[in-house]
Amino acid sequence: MCPAVRTQRLPTVVVALLIIVLSVFSAGLSAAAPGGRSAAPGPPIGVGPVGTSLIHGDLASTDSTPLRGPGRTARVAASSIPGGACAATFVGSDGLVVSLCTKFIGLRPPQFAVATVVLFDPVTAAPLASKQLTKGGLLGGVYGYLDDRDRVVVADGSNSILRVAHRRTPRGWQLFIDDRVDLGRHIPAGDAVTGLAPDWQGRVWFATTNGVIGTVDAKHRVASMRLPRGEKLGNGLSVRPSGASVLSTHALYEMRAGKNGVPYPVWRRAYDRGPARKPGQLTWGSGTTPTYFGPGGDGWVAIADNAIRPNLLVYESDTGITVCSMKAFGTSGQGTENSILAWGNSLVVPSTYGYQYPPMAVDGPSSPANAAFTGGSTRIDVTAEGCRRVWENDDRIATLPRLSRADGLIHAFGYGPVRPGIQQLGPVYYLATDFETGRRVATLKVGDAPFDEPLELTGTIGPGNSMWQASLGRMIKISG
């Protein structure tokens, strides 16, 4: 039996004052930028350099970086032809640039893609070496990351997770498979890995197109579960210290891994997936990778649904309770396939409605069959009291933008104003937009479509105010 402890009740006023002081102190600890913007959790052990190792910038998928981009002094510094569309680009601790580049095979379902890991010279952008992987699903060659040994972690068509390393030999640079984990027993025939991300416990999470969610631990032990039949995935995974956020074509899940590594849902929230796939989206459902943001860096999670007029939906990450909901767009195109950018309590949602993806990249017909790509982006600030639109512009962004917390700019490739009868032909520009106001601060022509069609590919801001952005035909380095 425990000894009795005598307690003394504090006056109500004193308790209230203590709560206020603790709240202010706690808020002060989380503040990392002007306006009360809180910092996302740092990367776990096993991930490469901060800001240049993950396709969405960090594991919270904020698509932000602590590095400064080219901005107002931007210029085309170098370019090359890598032989594929490079959907994910990383910069290692050794300064070398490595990308996951994809070629399509087949114009009708089932389509396949051949992913190639390409190593680039950091000065000239010339390809130094390449390693072709086993052909597989489209997104297997998109969602990967760089580990703390500068190896690309990626899934290929053999249903394996690979770690592709590079080394210099007397004959030049070489890429090679340094590690392989077979997922074959967990992935049904005809399925393929869609998302891939590490976590804070040393595991690698994976998700497949047809709804298998699994983990691989440091000893290569694989565990998995399956979402309800009919739920597919066309986006990546977002991870925080306590779990992962998974978005299917029907619902958003907060998941954790049990002691045996098997993922399980903490909560599930269905959303309005609309009547069909929209033009400018890859699948029938939400096109947004979930974004953790807000209190503590991951207290909230945001997506946009696929309603006729899409809604921005923000939930408490721990409970799934709705924080706020509002129309994602006002004047912009009514749909998005891009991840939502985040900085503190602020979100930026780019529109892709009407964007013409290659026909082999999309899943099924859209309704309507075609629409004008008018573009537009909007910033929405979130508080416990609700959502508020801060600005909306008409930028026709045609890549997944990157938000720099160092210079306060949103960096992307895109098009000029809409011209009647012309969708995605003509000049392609590097665009820099002020995060605070939504106003353009830099416009630099970098090429012409269709050769330099941006394809909604992801750019990476690296050291030295540089931005690496692929187009359909080139890898382009922009410097400031």
TILUMMI-243393 format. One line per 5 residues: number of its first residue (from 1); their letters; for each residue x, y, z of C-alpha. Coordinates in nm, 3 decimals, decimal comma, padded with zeros to 5 digits, m for minus. Last residue first. Example, Ala and Ser with C-alpha at 12.3 -4.5 7.8 and 13.67 -1.06 7.14 Angstrom:
BEGIN
2 = SA = 01,367 m00,106 00,714; 01,230 m00,450 00,780
***
This chain:
BEGIN
480 = GSIKI = 02,087 03,245 m05,786; 02,132 02,915 m05,969; 01,892 02,708 m06,178; 02,004 02,357 m06,273; 01,796 02,187 m06,541
475 = MRGLS = 01,756 01,813 m06,605; 01,610 01,780 m06,952; 01,349 01,630 m07,185; 01,021 01,607 m06,994; 01,139 01,863 m06,741
470 = AQWMS = 01,357 01,816 m06,436; 01,425 02,075 m06,170; 01,738 02,122 m05,962; 01,737 02,451 m05,773; 02,051 02,625 m05,655
465 = NGPGI = 02,100 02,890 m05,387; 02,442 02,740 m05,307; 02,325 02,413 m05,153; 02,019 02,238 m05,295; 01,658 02,323 m05,371
460 = TGTLE = 01,482 02,021 m05,518; 01,219 02,013 m05,790; 00,931 01,769 m05,822; 00,766 01,687 m06,155; 00,429 01,832 m06,257
455 = LPEDF = 00,515 01,734 m06,618; 00,744 02,039 m06,661; 00,716 02,032 m07,044; 01,068 02,121 m07,157; 01,050 01,943 m07,492
450 = PADGV = 00,678 02,029 m07,531; 00,729 02,298 m07,425; 00,992 02,569 m07,437; 01,284 02,648 m07,206; 01,408 02,826 m06,894
445 = KLTAV = 01,238 03,167 m06,916; 01,287 03,350 m06,589; 01,011 03,513 m06,380; 01,094 03,650 m06,034; 00,902 03,832 m05,757
440 = RRGTE = 00,547 03,709 m05,822; 00,295 03,814 m05,557; 00,132 03,564 m05,321; 00,169 03,813 m05,034; 00,351 03,634 m04,752
435 = FDTAL = 00,487 03,342 m04,952; 00,636 03,565 m05,221; 00,640 03,387 m05,556; 00,937 03,266 m05,760; 00,868 03,128 m06,107
430 = YYVPG = 01,107 02,950 m06,346; 00,940 02,974 m06,683; 00,831 02,752 m06,971; 00,764 02,919 m07,306; 00,535 02,759 m07,563
425 = LQQIG = 00,289 02,473 m07,549; 00,077 02,352 m07,259; m00,283 02,451 m07,331; m00,314 02,666 m07,641; m00,662 02,728 m07,787
420 = PRVPG = m00,703 03,065 m07,617; m00,385 03,172 m07,432; m00,366 03,127 m07,055; m00,104 03,348 m06,888; 00,257 03,229 m06,864
415 = YGFAH = 00,357 02,874 m06,781; 00,521 02,698 m06,490; 00,833 02,594 m06,303; 00,846 02,630 m05,924; 00,991 02,813 m05,623
410 = ILGDA = 00,776 02,954 m05,341; 00,966 03,229 m05,159; 01,023 03,316 m04,793; 01,402 03,328 m04,838; 01,513 03,080 m04,572
405 = RSLRP = 01,179 02,900 m04,524; 01,197 02,801 m04,890; 00,874 02,655 m05,031; 00,917 02,401 m05,310; 00,658 02,371 m05,585
400 = LTAIR = 00,536 02,044 m05,742; 00,566 02,137 m06,108; 00,331 02,300 m06,359; 00,247 02,623 m06,176; 00,007 02,846 m06,369
395 = DDNEW = 00,027 03,137 m06,125; m00,317 03,302 m06,101; m00,307 03,422 m05,740; m00,500 03,361 m05,418; m00,437 03,526 m05,083
390 = VRRCG = m00,497 03,493 m04,708; m00,789 03,247 m04,703; m00,894 03,177 m04,344; m00,949 02,841 m04,174; m01,100 02,783 m03,828
385 = EATVD = m01,100 02,867 m03,457; m00,811 02,633 m03,367; m00,613 02,826 m03,625; m00,537 02,764 m03,993; m00,401 03,000 m04,257
380 = IRTSG = m00,489 02,941 m04,623; m00,262 03,039 m04,911; m00,391 02,995 m05,264; m00,247 02,889 m05,596; m00,374 02,929 m05,952
375 = GTFAA = m00,377 02,713 m06,262; m00,597 02,791 m06,564; m00,546 02,453 m06,731; m00,855 02,445 m06,950; m01,066 02,134 m06,921
370 = NAPSS = m01,081 01,795 m07,087; m01,278 01,469 m07,060; m01,513 01,621 m06,805; m01,509 01,394 m06,618; m01,191 01,190 m06,644
365 = PGDVA = m01,131 00,846 m06,790; m00,928 00,579 m06,611; m00,603 00,583 m06,413; m00,362 00,842 m06,550; 00,007 00,809 m06,643
360 = MPPYQ = m00,032 00,643 m06,984; m00,236 00,937 m07,110; 00,050 01,184 m07,043; m00,083 01,445 m06,799; m00,282 01,739 m06,932
355 = YGYTS = m00,345 01,992 m06,654; m00,714 02,075 m06,641; m00,719 02,125 m06,263; m00,362 02,138 m06,129; m00,427 02,391 m05,853
350 = PVVLS = m00,161 02,476 m05,594; m00,255 02,474 m05,221; m00,039 02,675 m04,981; m00,088 02,609 m04,609; m00,007 02,824 m04,306
345 = NGWAL = 00,008 02,713 m03,939; 00,387 02,671 m03,938; 00,494 02,649 m04,300; 00,305 02,406 m04,520; 00,281 02,309 m04,888
340 = ISNET = m00,011 02,088 m04,996; 00,086 01,800 m05,226; m00,014 01,837 m05,586; m00,289 01,656 m05,776; m00,529 01,946 m05,741
335 = GQGST = m00,884 02,042 m05,831; m01,118 02,333 m05,895; m00,903 02,564 m06,107; m00,832 02,884 m05,917; m01,086 03,161 m05,838
330 = GFAKM = m01,185 03,045 m05,490; m01,003 02,725 m05,408; m00,983 02,484 m05,115; m01,339 02,544 m05,005; m01,337 02,528 m04,625
325 = SCVTI = m01,293 02,276 m04,343; m01,154 02,320 m03,995; m01,003 02,137 m03,698; m01,196 01,814 m03,760; m01,127 01,548 m03,496
320 = GTDSE = m00,906 01,270 m03,632; m00,775 01,203 m03,282; m00,396 01,222 m03,282; m00,343 01,412 m03,607; m00,614 01,668 m03,538
315 = YVLLN = m00,781 01,715 m03,874; m00,772 01,973 m04,155; m00,982 01,936 m04,470; m00,949 02,173 m04,767; m01,260 02,119 m04,974
310 = PRIAN = m01,277 02,065 m05,348; m01,561 02,220 m05,553; m01,691 01,917 m05,741; m01,558 01,722 m05,442; m01,217 01,559 m05,475
305 = DAIAV = m01,082 01,615 m05,122; m00,792 01,837 m05,019; m00,568 01,708 m04,742; m00,433 01,838 m04,411; m00,288 01,687 m04,092
300 = WGDGG = m00,264 01,866 m03,759; m00,039 01,827 m03,454; 00,267 01,759 m03,671; 00,503 02,055 m03,628; 00,441 02,087 m03,255
295 = PGFYT = 00,113 02,261 m03,327; 00,061 02,305 m03,702; 00,177 02,077 m03,983; 00,146 01,726 m04,122; 00,063 01,712 m04,494
290 = PTTGS = m00,122 01,419 m04,651; m00,020 01,352 m05,015; m00,281 01,533 m05,219; m00,454 01,397 m05,529; m00,780 01,308 m05,356
285 = GWTLQ = m00,994 01,059 m05,539; m01,028 00,911 m05,886; m00,664 00,893 m05,993; m00,400 01,094 m06,180; m00,550 01,442 m06,156
280 = GPKRA = m00,549 01,731 m06,402; m00,879 01,635 m06,561; m01,095 01,514 m06,273; m01,143 01,149 m06,178; m01,508 01,073 m06,121
275 = PGRDY = m01,824 01,159 m05,922; m01,642 01,322 m05,630; m01,417 01,161 m05,370; m01,594 01,329 m05,079; m01,396 01,215 m04,774
270 = ARRWV = m01,386 00,916 m04,539; m01,200 00,964 m04,212; m01,020 00,674 m04,048; m00,862 00,654 m03,704; m00,579 00,475 m03,523
265 = PYPVG = m00,544 00,237 m03,816; m00,307 m00,060 m03,785; 00,037 m00,128 m03,931; 00,198 m00,468 m03,862; 00,549 m00,419 m03,721
260 = NKGAR = 00,515 m00,699 m03,463; 00,516 m00,442 m03,183; 00,236 m00,262 m03,365; 00,289 00,001 m03,632; 00,077 00,314 m03,627
255 = MEYLA = m00,171 00,460 m03,869; m00,371 00,779 m03,922; m00,594 00,709 m04,219; m00,756 00,935 m04,479; m01,036 00,787 m04,690
250 = HTSLV = m01,168 00,687 m05,032; m00,890 00,699 m05,295; m00,646 00,621 m05,015; m00,451 00,863 m04,800; m00,204 00,724 m04,545
245 = SAGSP = m00,064 00,925 m04,255; 00,210 00,761 m04,051; 00,298 00,701 m03,689; 00,429 00,835 m03,358; 00,743 01,017 m03,476
240 = RVSLG = 00,576 01,158 m03,788; 00,543 01,008 m04,137; 00,373 01,109 m04,461; 00,314 00,843 m04,724; 00,299 00,905 m05,099
235 = NGLKE = 00,008 00,933 m05,336; m00,190 00,719 m05,580; m00,333 00,468 m05,335; m00,631 00,239 m05,389; m00,939 00,148 m05,187
230 = GRPLR = m01,150 m00,115 m05,363; m01,115 m00,378 m05,094; m01,066 m00,236 m04,746; m00,703 m00,156 m04,660; m00,455 m00,441 m04,635
225 = MSAVR = m00,201 m00,530 m04,367; 00,176 m00,578 m04,367; 00,489 m00,701 m04,190; 00,839 m00,743 m04,335; 01,151 m00,838 m04,137
220 = HKADV = 01,459 m00,695 m04,306; 01,657 m00,681 m03,980; 01,631 m00,301 m03,967; 01,253 m00,323 m03,992; 01,032 m00,332 m04,301
215 = TGIVG = 00,680 m00,194 m04,275; 00,354 m00,248 m04,460; 00,041 m00,103 m04,615; m00,127 m00,298 m04,899; m00,394 m00,084 m05,067
210 = NTTAF = m00,409 m00,164 m05,437; m00,141 00,083 m05,549; 00,099 m00,033 m05,282; 00,222 00,126 m04,961; 00,561 00,106 m04,792
205 = WVRGQ = 00,697 00,208 m04,452; 01,069 00,170 m04,380; 01,159 00,105 m04,017; 01,435 00,265 m03,810; 01,204 00,368 m03,526
200 = WDPAL = 01,176 00,732 m03,637; 01,024 00,642 m03,974; 01,135 00,584 m04,332; 00,915 00,644 m04,640; 00,794 00,460 m04,952
195 = GTVAD = 00,474 00,504 m05,150; 00,335 00,337 m05,464; 00,466 m00,021 m05,452; 00,309 m00,242 m05,715; 00,010 m00,475 m05,760
190 = GAPIH = m00,051 m00,711 m06,053; 00,025 m01,021 m05,849; m00,032 m00,965 m05,479; 00,230 m00,788 m05,263; 00,320 m00,933 m04,922
185 = RGLDV = 00,507 m01,247 m05,025; 00,707 m01,047 m05,283; 00,843 m00,783 m05,046; 01,208 m00,880 m05,106; 01,460 m00,649 m04,937
180 = RDDIF = 01,772 m00,554 m05,135; 02,099 m00,384 m05,039; 02,399 m00,229 m05,216; 02,257 m00,220 m05,566; 02,515 m00,044 m05,783
175 = LQWGR = 02,585 00,293 m05,943; 02,932 00,351 m06,091; 03,142 00,663 m06,149; 03,449 00,643 m06,370; 03,664 00,365 m06,515
170 = PTRRH = 03,916 00,369 m06,230; 03,615 00,347 m05,996; 03,411 00,610 m05,812; 03,124 00,489 m05,602; 02,746 00,505 m05,596
165 = AVRLI = 02,480 00,335 m05,388; 02,131 00,204 m05,472; 01,937 00,076 m05,174; 01,657 m00,141 m05,306; 01,310 m00,228 m05,181
160 = SNSGD = 01,184 m00,526 m05,376; 00,861 m00,599 m05,557; 01,053 m00,702 m05,871; 00,919 m00,388 m06,038; 01,134 m00,158 m05,828
155 = AVVVR = 01,110 00,011 m05,489; 01,351 00,292 m05,398; 01,607 00,389 m05,135; 01,878 00,601 m05,299; 02,207 00,566 m05,112
150 = DRDDL = 02,386 00,873 m04,977; 02,498 00,682 m04,666; 02,246 00,866 m04,446; 01,959 00,757 m04,671; 01,821 00,930 m04,980
145 = YGYVG = 01,451 00,892 m05,056; 01,206 00,719 m05,287; 00,861 00,786 m05,429; 00,878 00,832 m05,804; 01,005 00,512 m05,964
140 = GLLGG = 00,754 00,297 m05,780; 00,496 00,556 m05,888; 00,467 00,426 m06,243; 00,435 00,056 m06,167; 00,716 m00,180 m06,258
135 = KTLQK = 01,022 m00,228 m06,477; 01,328 m00,372 m06,304; 01,585 m00,101 m06,235; 01,826 00,075 m06,471; 02,143 00,214 m06,314
130 = SALPA = 02,298 00,536 m06,442; 02,636 00,711 m06,426; 02,790 01,058 m06,456; 02,501 01,245 m06,616; 02,606 01,607 m06,690
125 = ATVPD = 02,453 01,869 m06,457; 02,769 02,080 m06,511; 02,840 02,173 m06,150; 02,678 01,900 m05,936; 02,769 01,625 m06,187
120 = FLVVT = 02,466 01,398 m06,205; 02,395 01,038 m06,094; 02,093 00,869 m06,254; 01,875 00,596 m06,101; 01,655 00,453 m06,373
115 = AVAFQ = 01,291 00,358 m06,340; 01,120 00,169 m06,621; 00,749 00,231 m06,622; 00,460 m00,001 m06,688; 00,115 00,042 m06,831
110 = PPRLG = m00,159 m00,216 m06,799; m00,341 m00,046 m06,950; m00,275 00,125 m07,285; 00,017 00,336 m07,410; 00,294 00,092 m07,329
105 = IFKTC = 00,628 00,144 m07,155; 00,692 00,479 m06,988; 01,043 00,599 m06,902; 01,126 00,722 m06,553; 01,409 00,903 m06,376
100 = LSVVL = 01,489 00,875 m06,006; 01,759 01,132 m05,943; 02,103 01,175 m05,786; 02,301 01,494 m05,732; 02,650 01,478 m05,578
95 = GDSGV = 02,739 01,714 m05,294; 02,900 01,440 m05,083; 02,627 01,481 m04,820; 02,379 01,391 m05,091; 02,154 01,602 m05,313
90 = FTAAC = 01,824 01,442 m05,413; 01,600 01,452 m05,719; 01,259 01,289 m05,766; 01,049 01,274 m06,082; 01,326 01,265 m06,341
85 = AGGPI = 01,159 01,227 m06,682; 01,387 01,006 m06,889; 01,702 01,002 m07,101; 01,915 01,228 m06,878; 01,947 01,520 m07,121
80 = SSAAV = 02,158 01,792 m06,959; 02,136 02,139 m06,811; 02,351 02,409 m06,651; 02,344 02,750 m06,480; 02,005 02,881 m06,594
75 = RATRG = 01,976 03,210 m06,406; 01,792 03,328 m06,094; 01,883 03,662 m05,935; 01,536 03,729 m05,789; 01,498 03,386 m05,631
70 = PGRLP = 01,758 03,109 m05,672; 01,654 02,915 m05,360; 01,760 02,940 m04,995; 01,775 02,621 m04,790; 01,561 02,541 m04,484
65 = TSDTS = 01,320 02,349 m04,710; 00,946 02,315 m04,759; 00,735 02,054 m04,936; 00,549 02,012 m04,604; 00,544 01,634 m04,651
60 = ALDGH = 00,578 01,560 m04,276; 00,871 01,334 m04,367; 01,061 01,630 m04,507; 01,111 01,807 m04,839; 00,833 01,623 m05,022
55 = ILSTG = 01,066 01,406 m05,230; 01,301 01,345 m04,936; 01,679 01,377 m04,914; 01,758 01,741 m04,995; 01,608 01,943 m04,707
50 = VPGVG = 01,806 01,789 m04,423; 02,092 01,571 m04,547; 02,036 01,194 m04,560; 01,795 00,980 m04,358; 01,905 00,695 m04,130
45 = IPPGP = 01,837 00,858 m03,797; 01,507 01,040 m03,805; 01,456 01,383 m03,962; 01,377 01,678 m03,735; 01,022 01,739 m03,617
40 = AASRG = 00,841 02,024 m03,795; 00,906 02,375 m03,663; 00,626 02,601 m03,550; 00,521 02,919 m03,726; 00,417 03,172 m03,464
35 = GPAAA = 00,409 03,466 m03,703; 00,786 03,487 m03,742; 00,975 03,158 m03,740; 01,068 02,873 m03,509; 00,806 02,887 m03,236
30 = SLGAS = 00,761 02,556 m03,056; 00,937 02,653 m02,735; 00,756 02,984 m02,718; 00,420 02,813 m02,746; 00,510 02,592 m02,451
25 = FVSLV = 00,612 02,893 m02,244; 00,290 03,077 m02,330; 00,082 02,773 m02,242; 00,275 02,716 m01,918; 00,223 03,076 m01,813
20 = IILLA = m00,150 03,064 m01,895; m00,199 02,737 m01,709; m00,011 02,872 m01,405; m00,229 03,184 m01,404; m00,547 02,974 m01,412
15 = VVVTP = m00,424 02,757 m01,126; m00,342 03,067 m00,919; m00,689 03,212 m00,981; m00,854 02,885 m00,881; m00,673 02,880 m00,543
10 = LRQTR = m00,447 02,579 m00,502; m00,584 02,273 m00,322; m00,341 02,122 m00,070; m00,241 01,759 m00,087; m00,140 01,515 00,184
5 = VAPCM = 00,008 01,197 00,048; m00,100 00,868 00,201; 00,162 00,595 00,196; 00,129 00,342 m00,087; 00,000 00,000 00,000
***
